[in-house]
Amino acid sequence: MADTGDAIRLDIVDDGIGFSLAHWQSNVGKNLESGGFGLPAMRQRLRELGGGLDIESTLGEGTALSAYVPLKNPEAGN
């Protein structure tokens, strides 16, 4: 976890089997309709907080997630 002064970031990396990011991105809406929330819901919630979720994954090489949120919400004026 890192605090850059204006945001906080959490990086999670594994050396598992990974997945095809292109395939995942093309099926995000279908996953939500079938009841799977996981990464799409995390990304949506972080965006609502003014942050985001970066995803890197390659089949056979693992996955890296980087979640970040600002320490101050510009819309809240604080």
All heavy atoms as a GROMACS GRO file, in nm:
protein
  571
    1MET      N    1   0.085  -0.116   0.000
    1MET     CA    2   0.000   0.000   0.000
    1MET      C    3   0.091   0.123   0.000
    1MET      O    4   0.191   0.126   0.069
    1MET     CB    5  -0.090  -0.002   0.123
    1MET     CG    6  -0.192   0.106   0.120
    1MET     SD    7  -0.332   0.086   0.235
    1MET     CE    8  -0.270   0.000   0.372
    2ALA      N    9   0.054   0.223  -0.080
    2ALA     CA   10   0.135   0.344  -0.090
    2ALA      C   11   0.047   0.467  -0.078
    2ALA      O   12  -0.062   0.472  -0.132
    2ALA     CB   13   0.209   0.346  -0.223
    3ASP      N   14   0.098   0.565  -0.006
    3ASP     CA   15   0.032   0.695   0.007
    3ASP      C   16   0.117   0.794  -0.071
    3ASP      O   17   0.232   0.820  -0.036
    3ASP     CB   18   0.025   0.734   0.155
    3ASP     CG   19  -0.037   0.870   0.178
    3ASP    OD1   20  -0.060   0.945   0.081
    3ASP    OD2   21  -0.061   0.903   0.295
    4THR      N   22   0.062   0.847  -0.181
    4THR     CA   23   0.138   0.938  -0.266
    4THR      C   24   0.116   1.084  -0.227
    4THR      O   25   0.157   1.173  -0.299
    4THR     CB   26   0.100   0.919  -0.414
    4THR    OG1   27  -0.039   0.952  -0.431
    4THR    CG2   28   0.126   0.777  -0.459
    5GLY      N   29   0.051   1.108  -0.116
    5GLY     CA   30   0.024   1.245  -0.073
    5GLY      C   31  -0.118   1.288  -0.105
    5GLY      O   32  -0.185   1.348  -0.023
    6ASP      N   33  -0.163   1.257  -0.225
    6ASP     CA   34  -0.299   1.296  -0.265
    6ASP      C   35  -0.388   1.175  -0.292
    6ASP      O   36  -0.506   1.189  -0.317
    6ASP     CB   37  -0.295   1.388  -0.386
    6ASP     CG   38  -0.231   1.322  -0.508
    6ASP    OD1   39  -0.168   1.216  -0.493
    6ASP    OD2   40  -0.244   1.378  -0.618
    7ALA      N   41  -0.330   1.056  -0.287
    7ALA     CA   42  -0.407   0.933  -0.311
    7ALA      C   43  -0.343   0.818  -0.235
    7ALA      O   44  -0.227   0.825  -0.195
    7ALA     CB   45  -0.411   0.901  -0.460
    8ILE      N   46  -0.420   0.715  -0.218
    8ILE     CA   47  -0.368   0.592  -0.158
    8ILE      C   48  -0.386   0.480  -0.261
    8ILE      O   49  -0.487   0.475  -0.330
    8ILE     CB   50  -0.436   0.560  -0.024
    8ILE    CG1   51  -0.359   0.451   0.049
    8ILE    CG2   52  -0.581   0.526  -0.040
    8ILE    CD1   53  -0.384   0.449   0.196
    9ARG      N   54  -0.287   0.395  -0.273
    9ARG     CA   55  -0.287   0.289  -0.374
    9ARG      C   56  -0.254   0.156  -0.308
    9ARG      O   57  -0.166   0.148  -0.224
    9ARG     CB   58  -0.184   0.322  -0.481
    9ARG     CG   59  -0.169   0.217  -0.589
    9ARG     CD   60  -0.068   0.260  -0.695
    9ARG     NE   61  -0.111   0.377  -0.767
    9ARG     CZ   62  -0.184   0.375  -0.879
    9ARG    NH1   63  -0.223   0.260  -0.929
    9ARG    NH2   64  -0.218   0.487  -0.939
   10LEU      N   65  -0.327   0.054  -0.349
   10LEU     CA   66  -0.301  -0.082  -0.302
   10LEU      C   67  -0.273  -0.169  -0.425
   10LEU      O   68  -0.356  -0.177  -0.515
   10LEU     CB   69  -0.423  -0.137  -0.227
   10LEU     CG   70  -0.417  -0.284  -0.185
   10LEU    CD1   71  -0.306  -0.306  -0.083
   10LEU    CD2   72  -0.551  -0.328  -0.128
   11ASP      N   73  -0.155  -0.229  -0.429
   11ASP     CA   74  -0.117  -0.317  -0.539
   11ASP      C   75  -0.119  -0.461  -0.491
   11ASP      O   76  -0.064  -0.492  -0.384
   11ASP     CB   77   0.023  -0.283  -0.590
   11ASP     CG   78   0.029  -0.144  -0.651
   11ASP    OD1   79  -0.071  -0.101  -0.713
   11ASP    OD2   80   0.132  -0.077  -0.636
   12ILE      N   81  -0.183  -0.547  -0.569
   12ILE     CA   82  -0.190  -0.689  -0.539
   12ILE      C   83  -0.140  -0.764  -0.662
   12ILE      O   84  -0.191  -0.743  -0.772
   12ILE     CB   85  -0.334  -0.733  -0.506
   12ILE    CG1   86  -0.388  -0.651  -0.388
   12ILE    CG2   87  -0.339  -0.883  -0.478
   12ILE    CD1   88  -0.535  -0.666  -0.366
   13VAL      N   89  -0.042  -0.851  -0.642
   13VAL     CA   90   0.017  -0.925  -0.754
   13VAL      C   91   0.023  -1.073  -0.717
   13VAL      O   92   0.056  -1.108  -0.604
   13VAL     CB   93   0.160  -0.874  -0.784
   13VAL    CG1   94   0.222  -0.952  -0.899
   13VAL    CG2   95   0.160  -0.725  -0.812
   14ASP      N   96  -0.013  -1.158  -0.813
   14ASP     CA   97   0.004  -1.301  -0.791
   14ASP      C   98   0.076  -1.363  -0.909
   14ASP      O   99   0.088  -1.303  -1.014
   14ASP     CB  100  -0.130  -1.371  -0.762
   14ASP     CG  101  -0.216  -1.393  -0.885
   14ASP    OD1  102  -0.165  -1.392  -0.998
   14ASP    OD2  103  -0.337  -1.414  -0.869
   15ASP      N  104   0.127  -1.482  -0.889
   15ASP     CA  105   0.197  -1.552  -0.995
   15ASP      C  106   0.117  -1.675  -1.039
   15ASP      O  107   0.172  -1.777  -1.075
   15ASP     CB  108   0.338  -1.592  -0.951
   15ASP     CG  109   0.339  -1.683  -0.828
   15ASP    OD1  110   0.230  -1.710  -0.774
   15ASP    OD2  111   0.447  -1.726  -0.789
   16GLY      N  112  -0.015  -1.660  -1.036
   16GLY     CA  113  -0.105  -1.769  -1.073
   16GLY      C  114  -0.115  -1.789  -1.222
   16GLY      O  115  -0.022  -1.756  -1.297
   17ILE      N  116  -0.229  -1.838  -1.267
   17ILE     CA  117  -0.246  -1.872  -1.407
   17ILE      C  118  -0.288  -1.754  -1.493
   17ILE      O  119  -0.284  -1.761  -1.615
   17ILE     CB  120  -0.347  -1.987  -1.426
   17ILE    CG1  121  -0.485  -1.947  -1.375
   17ILE    CG2  122  -0.297  -2.112  -1.356
   17ILE    CD1  123  -0.595  -2.045  -1.411
   18GLY      N  124  -0.332  -1.642  -1.432
   18GLY     CA  125  -0.373  -1.525  -1.508
   18GLY      C  126  -0.497  -1.552  -1.590
   18GLY      O  127  -0.560  -1.657  -1.582
   19PHE      N  128  -0.535  -1.454  -1.670
   19PHE     CA  129  -0.650  -1.467  -1.759
   19PHE      C  130  -0.634  -1.370  -1.874
   19PHE      O  131  -0.552  -1.279  -1.870
   19PHE     CB  132  -0.782  -1.443  -1.684
   19PHE     CG  133  -0.794  -1.307  -1.620
   19PHE    CD1  134  -0.855  -1.201  -1.688
   19PHE    CD2  135  -0.748  -1.284  -1.493
   19PHE    CE1  136  -0.867  -1.077  -1.630
   19PHE    CE2  137  -0.761  -1.160  -1.433
   19PHE     CZ  138  -0.820  -1.056  -1.502
   20SER      N  139  -0.714  -1.390  -1.977
   20SER     CA  140  -0.710  -1.302  -2.093
   20SER      C  141  -0.787  -1.175  -2.060
   20SER      O  142  -0.910  -1.178  -2.047
   20SER     CB  143  -0.772  -1.370  -2.215
   20SER     OG  144  -0.796  -1.275  -2.317
   21LEU      N  145  -0.718  -1.064  -2.047
   21LEU     CA  146  -0.782  -0.938  -2.014
   21LEU      C  147  -0.878  -0.894  -2.124
   21LEU      O  148  -0.988  -0.846  -2.096
   21LEU     CB  149  -0.677  -0.831  -1.988
   21LEU     CG  150  -0.723  -0.702  -1.922
   21LEU    CD1  151  -0.797  -0.729  -1.792
   21LEU    CD2  152  -0.604  -0.611  -1.897
   22ALA      N  153  -0.842  -0.915  -2.250
   22ALA     CA  154  -0.930  -0.878  -2.362
   22ALA      C  155  -1.060  -0.958  -2.356
   22ALA      O  156  -1.169  -0.902  -2.376
   22ALA     CB  157  -0.859  -0.901  -2.495
   23HIS      N  158  -1.050  -1.086  -2.328
   23HIS     CA  159  -1.170  -1.170  -2.317
   23HIS      C  160  -1.256  -1.126  -2.200
   23HIS      O  161  -1.378  -1.115  -2.210
   23HIS     CB  162  -1.130  -1.317  -2.301
   23HIS     CG  163  -1.247  -1.410  -2.296
   23HIS    ND1  164  -1.299  -1.454  -2.177
   23HIS    CD2  165  -1.324  -1.464  -2.394
   23HIS    CE1  166  -1.403  -1.532  -2.201
   23HIS    NE2  167  -1.420  -1.540  -2.332
   24TRP      N  168  -1.192  -1.096  -2.087
   24TRP     CA  169  -1.265  -1.049  -1.969
   24TRP      C  170  -1.338  -0.919  -1.998
   24TRP      O  171  -1.455  -0.904  -1.967
   24TRP     CB  172  -1.169  -1.032  -1.850
   24TRP     CG  173  -1.236  -0.975  -1.730
   24TRP    CD1  174  -1.315  -1.041  -1.642
   24TRP    CD2  175  -1.234  -0.840  -1.688
   24TRP    NE1  176  -1.360  -0.956  -1.545
   24TRP    CE2  177  -1.312  -0.831  -1.571
   24TRP    CE3  178  -1.172  -0.724  -1.735
   24TRP    CZ2  179  -1.332  -0.712  -1.502
   24TRP    CZ3  180  -1.192  -0.606  -1.666
   24TRP    CH2  181  -1.271  -0.601  -1.552
   25GLN      N  182  -1.268  -0.824  -2.061
   25GLN     CA  183  -1.330  -0.694  -2.090
   25GLN      C  184  -1.447  -0.707  -2.186
   25GLN      O  185  -1.546  -0.635  -2.174
   25GLN     CB  186  -1.226  -0.597  -2.146
   25GLN     CG  187  -1.128  -0.554  -2.040
   25GLN     CD  188  -1.012  -0.473  -2.095
   25GLN    OE1  189  -0.970  -0.490  -2.209
   25GLN    NE2  190  -0.959  -0.385  -2.013
   26SER      N  191  -1.440  -0.801  -2.280
   26SER     CA  192  -1.551  -0.818  -2.375
   26SER      C  193  -1.671  -0.888  -2.312
   26SER      O  194  -1.779  -0.886  -2.367
   26SER     CB  195  -1.504  -0.895  -2.498
   26SER     OG  196  -1.477  -1.030  -2.465
   27ASN      N  197  -1.652  -0.947  -2.195
   27ASN     CA  198  -1.760  -1.020  -2.128
   27ASN      C  199  -1.805  -0.956  -1.997
   27ASN      O  200  -1.884  -1.016  -1.925
   27ASN     CB  201  -1.717  -1.164  -2.101
   27ASN     CG  202  -1.714  -1.245  -2.228
   27ASN    OD1  203  -1.816  -1.263  -2.292
   27ASN    ND2  204  -1.597  -1.290  -2.265
   28VAL      N  205  -1.761  -0.835  -1.966
   28VAL     CA  206  -1.794  -0.773  -1.838
   28VAL      C  207  -1.944  -0.761  -1.820
   28VAL      O  208  -1.999  -0.798  -1.717
   28VAL     CB  209  -1.725  -0.636  -1.823
   28VAL    CG1  210  -1.782  -0.559  -1.705
   28VAL    CG2  211  -1.576  -0.655  -1.805
   29GLY      N  212  -2.017  -0.709  -1.918
   29GLY     CA  213  -2.162  -0.695  -1.907
   29GLY      C  214  -2.232  -0.827  -1.890
   29GLY      O  215  -2.326  -0.840  -1.812
   30LYS      N  216  -2.186  -0.930  -1.960
   30LYS     CA  217  -2.245  -1.063  -1.948
   30LYS      C  218  -2.224  -1.119  -1.808
   30LYS      O  219  -2.312  -1.183  -1.753
   30LYS     CB  220  -2.182  -1.157  -2.052
   30LYS     CG  221  -2.212  -1.117  -2.195
   30LYS     CD  222  -2.138  -1.204  -2.291
   30LYS     CE  223  -2.147  -1.149  -2.432
   30LYS     NZ  224  -2.058  -1.217  -2.524
   31ASN      N  225  -2.107  -1.094  -1.749
   31ASN     CA  226  -2.079  -1.143  -1.614
   31ASN      C  227  -2.173  -1.079  -1.513
   31ASN      O  228  -2.220  -1.145  -1.422
   31ASN     CB  229  -1.934  -1.115  -1.575
   31ASN     CG  230  -1.836  -1.198  -1.654
   31ASN    OD1  231  -1.872  -1.299  -1.711
   31ASN    ND2  232  -1.712  -1.154  -1.659
   32LEU      N  233  -2.201  -0.951  -1.529
   32LEU     CA  234  -2.291  -0.883  -1.436
   32LEU      C  235  -2.432  -0.940  -1.447
   32LEU      O  236  -2.500  -0.958  -1.347
   32LEU     CB  237  -2.292  -0.732  -1.462
   32LEU     CG  238  -2.165  -0.658  -1.423
   32LEU    CD1  239  -2.175  -0.511  -1.466
   32LEU    CD2  240  -2.138  -0.668  -1.274
   33GLU      N  241  -2.476  -0.969  -1.569
   33GLU     CA  242  -2.610  -1.023  -1.589
   33GLU      C  243  -2.624  -1.162  -1.530
   33GLU      O  244  -2.730  -1.201  -1.486
   33GLU     CB  245  -2.644  -1.025  -1.738
   33GLU     CG  246  -2.660  -0.887  -1.798
   33GLU     CD  247  -2.671  -0.888  -1.949
   33GLU    OE1  248  -2.680  -0.998  -2.008
   33GLU    OE2  249  -2.669  -0.781  -2.008
   34SER      N  250  -2.516  -1.239  -1.527
   34SER     CA  251  -2.523  -1.375  -1.474
   34SER      C  252  -2.495  -1.381  -1.324
   34SER      O  253  -2.489  -1.488  -1.268
   34SER     CB  254  -2.423  -1.465  -1.549
   34SER     OG  255  -2.290  -1.426  -1.517
   35GLY      N  256  -2.477  -1.267  -1.261
   35GLY     CA  257  -2.458  -1.263  -1.117
   35GLY      C  258  -2.315  -1.249  -1.071
   35GLY      O  259  -2.289  -1.241  -0.953
   36GLY      N  260  -2.218  -1.246  -1.162
   36GLY     CA  261  -2.080  -1.228  -1.124
   36GLY      C  262  -2.047  -1.080  -1.112
   36GLY      O  263  -2.069  -1.004  -1.205
   37PHE      N  264  -1.997  -1.037  -0.997
   37PHE     CA  265  -1.968  -0.895  -0.978
   37PHE      C  266  -1.819  -0.869  -0.970
   37PHE      O  267  -1.765  -0.793  -1.046
   37PHE     CB  268  -2.038  -0.842  -0.852
   37PHE     CG  269  -2.188  -0.839  -0.867
   37PHE    CD1  270  -2.264  -0.939  -0.815
   37PHE    CD2  271  -2.248  -0.737  -0.937
   37PHE    CE1  272  -2.402  -0.938  -0.829
   37PHE    CE2  273  -2.385  -0.734  -0.952
   37PHE     CZ  274  -2.462  -0.835  -0.898
   38GLY      N  275  -1.750  -0.929  -0.878
   38GLY     CA  276  -1.606  -0.922  -0.861
   38GLY      C  277  -1.537  -0.795  -0.908
   38GLY      O  278  -1.561  -0.687  -0.856
   39LEU      N  279  -1.450  -0.808  -1.007
   39LEU     CA  280  -1.369  -0.696  -1.055
   39LEU      C  281  -1.452  -0.582  -1.113
   39LEU      O  282  -1.420  -0.466  -1.087
   39LEU     CB  283  -1.265  -0.746  -1.157
   39LEU     CG  284  -1.161  -0.843  -1.102
   39LEU    CD1  285  -1.072  -0.894  -1.214
   39LEU    CD2  286  -1.078  -0.778  -0.993
   40PRO      N  287  -1.558  -0.608  -1.191
   40PRO     CA  288  -1.638  -0.495  -1.241
   40PRO      C  289  -1.698  -0.411  -1.129
   40PRO      O  290  -1.699  -0.288  -1.135
   40PRO     CB  291  -1.747  -0.561  -1.326
   40PRO     CG  292  -1.690  -0.693  -1.367
   40PRO     CD  293  -1.603  -0.735  -1.250
   41ALA      N  294  -1.746  -0.476  -1.025
   41ALA     CA  295  -1.805  -0.402  -0.913
   41ALA      C  296  -1.698  -0.324  -0.837
   41ALA      O  297  -1.722  -0.210  -0.795
   41ALA     CB  298  -1.878  -0.497  -0.819
   42MET      N  299  -1.580  -0.383  -0.820
   42MET     CA  300  -1.471  -0.313  -0.754
   42MET      C  301  -1.434  -0.188  -0.833
   42MET      O  302  -1.417  -0.079  -0.777
   42MET     CB  303  -1.348  -0.404  -0.742
   42MET     CG  304  -1.364  -0.514  -0.640
   42MET     SD  305  -1.227  -0.633  -0.642
   42MET     CE  306  -1.086  -0.528  -0.614
   43ARG      N  307  -1.420  -0.202  -0.964
   43ARG     CA  308  -1.384  -0.089  -1.050
   43ARG      C  309  -1.490   0.021  -1.043
   43ARG      O  310  -1.459   0.139  -1.030
   43ARG     CB  311  -1.364  -0.136  -1.194
   43ARG     CG  312  -1.325  -0.024  -1.288
   43ARG     CD  313  -1.299  -0.078  -1.427
   43ARG     NE  314  -1.158  -0.114  -1.436
   43ARG     CZ  315  -1.105  -0.182  -1.536
   43ARG    NH1  316  -1.181  -0.226  -1.633
   43ARG    NH2  317  -0.977  -0.207  -1.539
   44GLN      N  318  -1.617  -0.018  -1.048
   44GLN     CA  319  -1.726   0.079  -1.044
   44GLN      C  320  -1.726   0.155  -0.911
   44GLN      O  321  -1.738   0.277  -0.908
   44GLN     CB  322  -1.860   0.010  -1.063
   44GLN     CG  323  -1.979   0.104  -1.057
   44GLN     CD  324  -2.111   0.032  -1.077
   44GLN    OE1  325  -2.115  -0.087  -1.105
   44GLN    NE2  326  -2.218   0.105  -1.062
   45ARG      N  327  -1.711   0.084  -0.801
   45ARG     CA  328  -1.713   0.149  -0.669
   45ARG      C  329  -1.595   0.243  -0.653
   45ARG      O  330  -1.608   0.353  -0.600
   45ARG     CB  331  -1.714   0.043  -0.558
   45ARG     CG  332  -1.720   0.101  -0.421
   45ARG     CD  333  -1.851   0.175  -0.399
   45ARG     NE  334  -1.855   0.231  -0.265
   45ARG     CZ  335  -1.886   0.356  -0.238
   45ARG    NH1  336  -1.918   0.440  -0.335
   45ARG    NH2  337  -1.885   0.401  -0.114
   46LEU      N  338  -1.477   0.202  -0.697
   46LEU     CA  339  -1.360   0.289  -0.687
   46LEU      C  340  -1.378   0.414  -0.773
   46LEU      O  341  -1.338   0.524  -0.732
   46LEU     CB  342  -1.234   0.212  -0.727
   46LEU     CG  343  -1.187   0.110  -0.623
   46LEU    CD1  344  -1.090   0.011  -0.685
   46LEU    CD2  345  -1.125   0.181  -0.503
   47ARG      N  346  -1.439   0.401  -0.890
   47ARG     CA  347  -1.466   0.518  -0.974
   47ARG      C  348  -1.563   0.613  -0.906
   47ARG      O  349  -1.550   0.734  -0.916
   47ARG     CB  350  -1.520   0.475  -1.110
   47ARG     CG  351  -1.412   0.419  -1.200
   47ARG     CD  352  -1.466   0.382  -1.336
   47ARG     NE  353  -1.359   0.333  -1.421
   47ARG     CZ  354  -1.377   0.263  -1.530
   47ARG    NH1  355  -1.500   0.232  -1.569
   47ARG    NH2  356  -1.275   0.222  -1.601
   48GLU      N  357  -1.663   0.558  -0.836
   48GLU     CA  358  -1.758   0.641  -0.762
   48GLU      C  359  -1.687   0.722  -0.654
   48GLU      O  360  -1.732   0.831  -0.618
   48GLU     CB  361  -1.867   0.555  -0.699
   48GLU     CG  362  -1.962   0.495  -0.799
   48GLU     CD  363  -2.057   0.392  -0.738
   48GLU    OE1  364  -2.051   0.370  -0.615
   48GLU    OE2  365  -2.134   0.332  -0.815
   49LEU      N  366  -1.576   0.670  -0.603
   49LEU     CA  367  -1.498   0.740  -0.501
   49LEU      C  368  -1.393   0.832  -0.561
   49LEU      O  369  -1.314   0.892  -0.489
   49LEU     CB  370  -1.432   0.638  -0.408
   49LEU     CG  371  -1.527   0.551  -0.326
   49LEU    CD1  372  -1.451   0.439  -0.257
   49LEU    CD2  373  -1.602   0.637  -0.225
   50GLY      N  374  -1.388   0.840  -0.695
   50GLY     CA  375  -1.291   0.926  -0.763
   50GLY      C  376  -1.161   0.857  -0.794
   50GLY      O  377  -1.064   0.921  -0.836
   51GLY      N  378  -1.154   0.725  -0.775
   51GLY     CA  379  -1.031   0.650  -0.800
   51GLY      C  380  -1.047   0.556  -0.918
   51GLY      O  381  -1.116   0.588  -1.015
   52GLY      N  382  -0.986   0.440  -0.907
   52GLY     CA  383  -0.995   0.345  -1.016
   52GLY      C  384  -0.929   0.213  -0.982
   52GLY      O  385  -0.871   0.196  -0.875
   53LEU      N  386  -0.939   0.122  -1.075
   53LEU     CA  387  -0.879  -0.011  -1.062
   53LEU      C  388  -0.810  -0.044  -1.193
   53LEU      O  389  -0.873  -0.051  -1.298
   53LEU     CB  390  -0.986  -0.116  -1.032
   53LEU     CG  391  -0.939  -0.261  -1.022
   53LEU    CD1  392  -0.847  -0.279  -0.900
   53LEU    CD2  393  -1.057  -0.357  -1.015
   54ASP      N  394  -0.677  -0.059  -1.187
   54ASP     CA  395  -0.600  -0.100  -1.304
   54ASP      C  396  -0.577  -0.250  -1.294
   54ASP      O  397  -0.544  -0.302  -1.186
   54ASP     CB  398  -0.465  -0.029  -1.308
   54ASP     CG  399  -0.480   0.122  -1.324
   54ASP    OD1  400  -0.580   0.166  -1.383
   54ASP    OD2  401  -0.390   0.195  -1.278
   55ILE      N  402  -0.594  -0.319  -1.406
   55ILE     CA  403  -0.580  -0.464  -1.409
   55ILE      C  404  -0.482  -0.502  -1.519
   55ILE      O  405  -0.496  -0.456  -1.633
   55ILE     CB  406  -0.716  -0.532  -1.437
   55ILE    CG1  407  -0.820  -0.488  -1.335
   55ILE    CG2  408  -0.701  -0.684  -1.440
   55ILE    CD1  409  -0.962  -0.526  -1.372
   56GLU      N  410  -0.385  -0.584  -1.484
   56GLU     CA  411  -0.292  -0.641  -1.581
   56GLU      C  412  -0.292  -0.791  -1.561
   56GLU      O  413  -0.276  -0.838  -1.448
   56GLU     CB  414  -0.151  -0.586  -1.562
   56GLU     CG  415  -0.138  -0.438  -1.589
   56GLU     CD  416   0.004  -0.388  -1.566
   56GLU    OE1  417   0.099  -0.470  -1.573
   56GLU    OE2  418   0.019  -0.269  -1.541
   57SER      N  419  -0.311  -0.866  -1.668
   57SER     CA  420  -0.308  -1.011  -1.656
   57SER      C  421  -0.272  -1.072  -1.791
   57SER      O  422  -0.312  -1.022  -1.895
   57SER     CB  423  -0.445  -1.064  -1.611
   57SER     OG  424  -0.437  -1.202  -1.584
   58THR      N  425  -0.197  -1.179  -1.785
   58THR     CA  426  -0.159  -1.255  -1.903
   58THR      C  427  -0.173  -1.403  -1.869
   58THR      O  428  -0.129  -1.445  -1.761
   58THR     CB  429  -0.013  -1.224  -1.944
   58THR    OG1  430   0.000  -1.084  -1.965
   58THR    CG2  431   0.025  -1.298  -2.070
   59LEU      N  432  -0.234  -1.477  -1.960
   59LEU     CA  433  -0.248  -1.621  -1.937
   59LEU      C  434  -0.113  -1.683  -1.906
   59LEU      O  435  -0.015  -1.659  -1.977
   59LEU     CB  436  -0.310  -1.688  -2.060
   59LEU     CG  437  -0.461  -1.670  -2.076
   59LEU    CD1  438  -0.506  -1.725  -2.211
   59LEU    CD2  439  -0.536  -1.739  -1.964
   60GLY      N  440  -0.108  -1.759  -1.799
   60GLY     CA  441   0.014  -1.828  -1.761
   60GLY      C  442   0.114  -1.743  -1.685
   60GLY      O  443   0.218  -1.793  -1.644
   61GLU      N  444   0.084  -1.615  -1.665
   61GLU     CA  445   0.183  -1.527  -1.601
   61GLU      C  446   0.130  -1.453  -1.479
   61GLU      O  447   0.197  -1.367  -1.425
   61GLU     CB  448   0.237  -1.427  -1.702
   61GLU     CG  449   0.313  -1.491  -1.815
   61GLU     CD  450   0.374  -1.391  -1.910
   61GLU    OE1  451   0.391  -1.274  -1.871
   61GLU    OE2  452   0.402  -1.430  -2.024
   62GLY      N  453   0.010  -1.480  -1.435
   62GLY     CA  454  -0.041  -1.415  -1.315
   62GLY      C  455  -0.119  -1.287  -1.345
   62GLY      O  456  -0.146  -1.252  -1.460
   63THR      N  457  -0.153  -1.218  -1.237
   63THR     CA  458  -0.239  -1.100  -1.244
   63THR      C  459  -0.188  -0.995  -1.147
   63THR      O  460  -0.139  -1.027  -1.039
   63THR     CB  461  -0.384  -1.138  -1.207
   63THR    OG1  462  -0.428  -1.239  -1.298
   63THR    CG2  463  -0.478  -1.020  -1.214
   64ALA      N  464  -0.202  -0.869  -1.186
   64ALA     CA  465  -0.169  -0.756  -1.099
   64ALA      C  466  -0.288  -0.661  -1.096
   64ALA      O  467  -0.341  -0.624  -1.201
   64ALA     CB  468  -0.045  -0.684  -1.149
   65LEU      N  469  -0.331  -0.625  -0.976
   65LEU     CA  470  -0.438  -0.528  -0.957
   65LEU      C  471  -0.381  -0.409  -0.883
   65LEU      O  472  -0.300  -0.424  -0.791
   65LEU     CB  473  -0.551  -0.586  -0.872
   65LEU     CG  474  -0.617  -0.715  -0.920
   65LEU    CD1  475  -0.720  -0.761  -0.817
   65LEU    CD2  476  -0.682  -0.694  -1.054
   66SER      N  477  -0.423  -0.290  -0.921
   66SER     CA  478  -0.383  -0.169  -0.852
   66SER      C  479  -0.508  -0.085  -0.828
   66SER      O  480  -0.565  -0.030  -0.923
   66SER     CB  481  -0.280  -0.092  -0.936
   66SER     OG  482  -0.236   0.022  -0.865
   67ALA      N  483  -0.551  -0.079  -0.702
   67ALA     CA  484  -0.669  -0.002  -0.664
   67ALA      C  485  -0.621   0.129  -0.602
   67ALA      O  486  -0.528   0.130  -0.522
   67ALA     CB  487  -0.752  -0.080  -0.563
   68TYR      N  488  -0.685   0.240  -0.641
   68TYR     CA  489  -0.644   0.369  -0.587
   68TYR      C  490  -0.765   0.459  -0.566
   68TYR      O  491  -0.864   0.451  -0.637
   68TYR     CB  492  -0.541   0.436  -0.678
   68TYR     CG  493  -0.586   0.451  -0.821
   68TYR    CD1  494  -0.647   0.568  -0.866
   68TYR    CD2  495  -0.568   0.348  -0.911
   68TYR    CE1  496  -0.689   0.581  -0.997
   68TYR    CE2  497  -0.610   0.360  -1.043
   68TYR     CZ  498  -0.670   0.476  -1.086
   68TYR     OH  499  -0.713   0.489  -1.216
   69VAL      N  500  -0.756   0.542  -0.462
   69VAL     CA  501  -0.859   0.641  -0.431
   69VAL      C  502  -0.790   0.768  -0.383
   69VAL      O  503  -0.686   0.762  -0.317
   69VAL     CB  504  -0.958   0.593  -0.322
   69VAL    CG1  505  -1.046   0.481  -0.373
   69VAL    CG2  506  -0.888   0.551  -0.197
   70PRO      N  507  -0.849   0.883  -0.416
   70PRO     CA  508  -0.792   1.008  -0.367
   70PRO      C  509  -0.818   1.022  -0.217
   70PRO      O  510  -0.917   0.971  -0.165
   70PRO     CB  511  -0.867   1.115  -0.447
   70PRO     CG  512  -0.997   1.051  -0.484
   70PRO     CD  513  -0.968   0.905  -0.500
   71LEU      N  514  -0.727   1.090  -0.149
   71LEU     CA  515  -0.746   1.112  -0.007
   71LEU      C  516  -0.851   1.222   0.016
   71LEU      O  517  -0.914   1.227   0.120
   71LEU     CB  518  -0.615   1.150   0.061
   71LEU     CG  519  -0.512   1.037   0.064
   71LEU    CD1  520  -0.381   1.086   0.121
   71LEU    CD2  521  -0.565   0.920   0.145
   72LYS      N  522  -0.868   1.308  -0.082
   72LYS     CA  523  -0.969   1.412  -0.076
   72LYS      C  524  -1.060   1.398  -0.194
   72LYS      O  525  -1.014   1.381  -0.306
   72LYS     CB  526  -0.906   1.551  -0.076
   72LYS     CG  527  -0.820   1.580   0.044
   72LYS     CD  528  -0.766   1.718   0.040
   72LYS     CE  529  -0.678   1.745   0.160
   72LYS     NZ  530  -0.625   1.880   0.158
   73ASN      N  531  -1.189   1.403  -0.172
   73ASN     CA  532  -1.288   1.393  -0.280
   73ASN      C  533  -1.312   1.532  -0.336
   73ASN      O  534  -1.368   1.617  -0.268
   73ASN     CB  535  -1.418   1.331  -0.227
   73ASN     CG  536  -1.519   1.308  -0.335
   73ASN    OD1  537  -1.510   1.361  -0.445
   73ASN    ND2  538  -1.619   1.227  -0.305
   74PRO      N  539  -1.271   1.560  -0.463
   74PRO     CA  540  -1.289   1.693  -0.520
   74PRO      C  541  -1.435   1.737  -0.528
   74PRO      O  542  -1.465   1.854  -0.518
   74PRO     CB  543  -1.226   1.684  -0.659
   74PRO     CG  544  -1.212   1.539  -0.687
   74PRO     CD  545  -1.212   1.468  -0.555
   75GLU      N  546  -1.526   1.642  -0.542
   75GLU     CA  547  -1.669   1.677  -0.551
   75GLU      C  548  -1.725   1.718  -0.416
   75GLU      O  549  -1.820   1.792  -0.407
   75GLU     CB  550  -1.749   1.560  -0.608
   75GLU     CG  551  -1.713   1.530  -0.752
   75GLU     CD  552  -1.790   1.412  -0.808
   75GLU    OE1  553  -1.881   1.364  -0.740
   75GLU    OE2  554  -1.758   1.369  -0.919
   76ALA      N  555  -1.664   1.670  -0.308
   76ALA     CA  556  -1.711   1.703  -0.173
   76ALA      C  557  -1.656   1.836  -0.124
   76ALA      O  558  -1.701   1.890  -0.026
   76ALA     CB  559  -1.674   1.591  -0.076
   77GLY      N  560  -1.553   1.887  -0.196
   77GLY     CA  561  -1.496   2.016  -0.159
   77GLY      C  562  -1.409   2.013  -0.034
   77GLY      O  563  -1.386   2.113   0.029
   78ASN      N  564  -1.358   1.895   0.002
   78ASN     CA  565  -1.271   1.889   0.120
   78ASN      C  566  -1.132   1.847   0.084
   78ASN      O  567  -1.096   1.801  -0.013
   78ASN     CB  568  -1.326   1.794   0.226
   78ASN     CG  569  -1.354   1.654   0.175
   78ASN    OD1  570  -1.337   1.624   0.057
   78ASN    ND2  571  -1.399   1.570   0.265
   0.00000   0.00000   0.00000
